[in-house]
Amino acid sequence: MHYSLKQLSVFDAAADLASISQAAKQLELTQSAASSSLIQLEKSVGKPLFERQGKQMTLTYWGMLLRPKVKRLLQNAQHIDKGFYNQHLLSGKIKLAASQTPGEHIVPNLISQLDRDFPEIEIELNVRSTHSVIKGVLNYKYDLGIIEGRCDDNRTDIAVLCEDHLSVVASSHHPYALHDEVSLAQLEQAKWVLRESGSGTRQIFDHAISKLIPDLDVWREYDHVPVLQSIVLMAST
């Protein structure tokens, strides 16, 4: 073997933090020792693994190709290091990221089930924007992401967890609440309260409503609507 676990650990930390100095600090190494380990690893594989721009580091194509293999190897090494005594067949740590809506309404129940069925699995939960979840999964910051929006990046494996729908509602004091049906023309005249631009829920809503009402009167936008599960509000006029 022409590389060591120390070299791989330095590579993994530098890829996570985009900085050799931060990687050295995290691994409790001197910066010169961390730099030397990385240079030795690049010599061993015969390819440049990072592009260096000042103090910032970005992975090359070869670095991106190597990274998931190093992740798996280090995880296996940690598992062996801990030993097998009192370990269950399914154990370890999962870094999970979720966008706001599933993070508040779906993930808690999933974690509860995992805690009950697989108590040796540790779940680290991060609630982020849909964009941040996708970016974090692609950068190996998270092992798994759960979002309510779209992800068209072909570098990810996507599976449907559950199906949901958006509803348009009005206050009981709103004039439209007196009608059994409301036309698109009436909805076009209304003032709308929506999730913030960029959220997964908003992306889905905008995609659907643009075919029906091209010029929506957005009155208010909020980034947190915990009481209203995956719905869009129509404000009183």
RACOR-V100944 format. One record per residue. N is the residue number from 1. RES is the residue in one small letter. PSI is psi in degrees with one decimal (999 if undefined). OMEGA is omega in whole degrees, 0 to 359 (NA if undefined). NEAR is the number of other ideal C-beta (glycine too) atoms within 10 Angstrom. Layout:
BEGIN
{{N,RES,PSI,OMEGA,NEAR} {N,RES,PSI,OMEGA,NEAR}}
END
This chain:
BEGIN
{{1,m,129.1,185,5} {2,h,11.1,179,10} {3,y,160.5,181,17} {4,s,163.2,177,13} {5,l,-30.5,177,14} {6,k,-44.7,179,15} {7,q,-41.8,180,21} {8,l,-36.6,178,19} {9,s,-40.1,177,19} {10,v,-44.5,178,26} {11,f,-46.0,182,26} {12,d,-44.7,180,19} {13,a,-40.9,179,21} {14,a,-36.0,177,26} {15,a,-38.6,179,23} {16,d,-42.5,189,16} {17,l,-9.4,181,15} {18,a,30.6,182,16} {19,s,128.9,179,16} {20,i,-33.4,179,23} {21,s,-40.7,178,13} {22,q,-36.4,178,17} {23,a,-43.5,179,25} {24,a,-41.5,180,22} {25,k,-42.9,181,15} {26,q,-38.2,183,16} {27,l,1.1,180,16} {28,e,47.3,176,7} {29,l,161.2,170,19} {30,t,155.4,180,10} {31,q,-36.1,180,14} {32,s,-36.8,179,10} {33,a,-40.4,179,14} {34,a,-43.6,179,25} {35,s,-41.4,180,17} {36,s,-41.2,179,14} {37,s,-40.3,181,24} {38,l,-40.7,178,21} {39,i,-42.5,179,13} {40,q,-39.1,179,15} {41,l,-42.4,179,21} {42,e,-36.9,176,19} {43,k,-38.0,182,11} {44,s,-42.7,182,13} {45,v,-16.9,177,16} {46,g,18.9,180,8} {47,k,149.5,174,14} {48,p,131.2,183,13} {49,l,-20.1,181,23} {50,f,148.5,166,19} {51,e,128.3,185,12} {52,r,125.3,177,10} {53,q,93.9,186,9} {54,g,-126.4,179,5} {55,k,-8.9,182,10} {56,q,145.7,181,11} {57,m,134.3,175,21} {58,t,146.5,182,12} {59,l,140.2,170,20} {60,t,177.8,175,15} {61,y,-42.4,181,11} {62,w,-35.4,178,15} {63,g,-42.1,178,21} {64,m,-34.3,178,16} {65,l,-37.2,183,13} {66,l,-29.2,192,20} {67,r,-49.7,180,18} {68,p,-31.2,178,10} {69,k,-40.1,178,10} {70,v,-40.5,178,21} {71,k,-49.1,182,16} {72,r,-41.5,182,10} {73,l,-43.5,180,14} {74,l,-37.9,177,16} {75,q,-41.8,177,13} {76,n,-38.8,179,10} {77,a,-40.6,178,13} {78,q,-38.7,179,12} {79,h,-44.0,179,13} {80,i,-39.9,182,9} {81,d,-36.6,179,8} {82,k,-19.7,182,12} {83,g,171.5,184,8} {84,f,-0.4,183,9} {85,y,126.3,178,5} {86,n,16.2,178,8} {87,q,141.9,175,12} {88,h,165.1,179,11} {89,l,-39.0,177,6} {90,l,109.6,180,11} {91,s,172.8,180,15} {92,g,-162.3,185,15} {93,k,135.2,176,12} {94,i,124.2,175,15} {95,k,107.0,185,17} {96,l,135.2,174,21} {97,a,142.5,180,26} {98,a,144.1,173,25} {99,s,172.1,195,24} {100,q,-49.5,185,23} {101,t,-54.1,176,25} {102,p,-29.2,179,23} {103,g,-30.5,181,20} {104,e,-30.3,191,15} {105,h,-16.9,183,15} {106,i,-47.2,186,18} {107,v,-40.0,180,20} {108,p,-40.7,179,13} {109,n,-37.9,178,9} {110,l,-44.0,180,16} {111,i,-38.7,178,15} {112,s,-42.5,178,10} {113,q,-42.3,179,10} {114,l,-40.5,179,16} {115,d,-35.3,181,12} {116,r,-45.0,187,8} {117,d,-31.1,183,9} {118,f,73.3,186,16} {119,p,-17.1,181,11} {120,e,-5.4,178,11} {121,i,126.6,178,15} {122,e,128.6,180,13} {123,i,121.4,173,16} {124,e,111.8,185,11} {125,l,133.6,175,16} {126,n,123.8,177,15} {127,v,117.4,185,16} {128,r,177.8,173,19} {129,s,160.2,179,18} {130,t,-44.5,180,25} {131,h,-42.4,181,16} {132,s,-35.0,178,17} {133,v,-48.8,180,28} {134,i,-45.8,180,24} {135,k,-41.6,181,16} {136,g,-37.2,177,17} {137,v,-43.5,180,21} {138,l,-29.8,180,15} {139,n,8.5,179,14} {140,y,18.2,176,17} {141,k,-33.2,178,17} {142,y,147.0,177,23} {143,d,-29.6,186,17} {144,l,142.8,177,12} {145,g,142.3,176,25} {146,i,118.9,183,19} {147,i,161.0,175,26} {148,e,-6.2,180,23} {149,g,-169.6,181,19} {150,r,151.3,171,13} {151,c,111.1,183,17} {152,d,10.2,181,7} {153,d,120.1,184,11} {154,n,1.2,175,7} {155,r,-3.8,181,9} {156,t,151.1,171,11} {157,d,123.5,187,6} {158,i,136.0,175,12} {159,a,144.2,179,4} {160,v,122.5,179,5} {161,l,-43.6,178,13} {162,c,167.3,179,8} {163,e,146.7,182,5} {164,d,173.3,175,15} {165,h,154.3,177,7} {166,l,143.0,179,14} {167,s,144.7,174,10} {168,v,125.4,181,15} {169,v,160.1,177,13} {170,a,152.8,175,19} {171,s,150.1,178,12} {172,s,-16.7,179,8} {173,h,-4.6,181,7} {174,h,142.4,179,16} {175,p,-33.2,181,13} {176,y,-20.2,181,19} {177,a,-16.3,180,13} {178,l,-11.6,184,8} {179,h,144.4,174,11} {180,d,-32.8,178,4} {181,e,151.0,179,6} {182,v,133.5,182,16} {183,s,163.9,176,10} {184,l,-34.0,179,10} {185,a,-38.9,178,8} {186,q,-41.1,179,12} {187,l,-31.7,180,18} {188,e,-25.5,181,13} {189,q,-11.1,185,12} {190,a,159.5,171,21} {191,k,134.8,187,13} {192,w,144.0,172,19} {193,v,120.4,189,17} {194,l,167.2,168,22} {195,r,160.2,184,26} {196,e,152.8,177,14} {197,s,138.2,181,11} {198,g,-18.5,177,12} {199,s,155.3,180,25} {200,g,-41.9,179,23} {201,t,-43.3,181,23} {202,r,-39.2,179,19} {203,q,-44.6,179,17} {204,i,-43.6,180,19} {205,f,-47.9,181,20} {206,d,-40.3,180,14} {207,h,-39.0,182,11} {208,a,-43.2,187,12} {209,i,-25.6,183,18} {210,s,-26.4,178,11} {211,k,-19.5,184,7} {212,l,-43.2,180,10} {213,i,96.6,185,16} {214,p,-26.9,184,8} {215,d,84.6,183,6} {216,l,138.9,179,17} {217,d,92.2,181,13} {218,v,113.0,185,13} {219,w,-42.5,180,15} {220,r,150.1,175,10} {221,e,135.6,180,13} {222,y,143.4,181,12} {223,d,1.5,181,12} {224,h,109.6,179,10} {225,v,70.9,188,20} {226,p,-26.7,183,9} {227,v,-24.0,187,6} {228,l,96.4,187,14} {229,q,111.4,175,12} {230,s,47.0,178,19} {231,i,166.0,175,17} {232,v,133.6,182,20} {233,l,144.2,172,18} {234,m,119.0,186,21} {235,a,160.2,175,16} {236,s,143.1,179,15} {237,t,999,NA,12}}
END
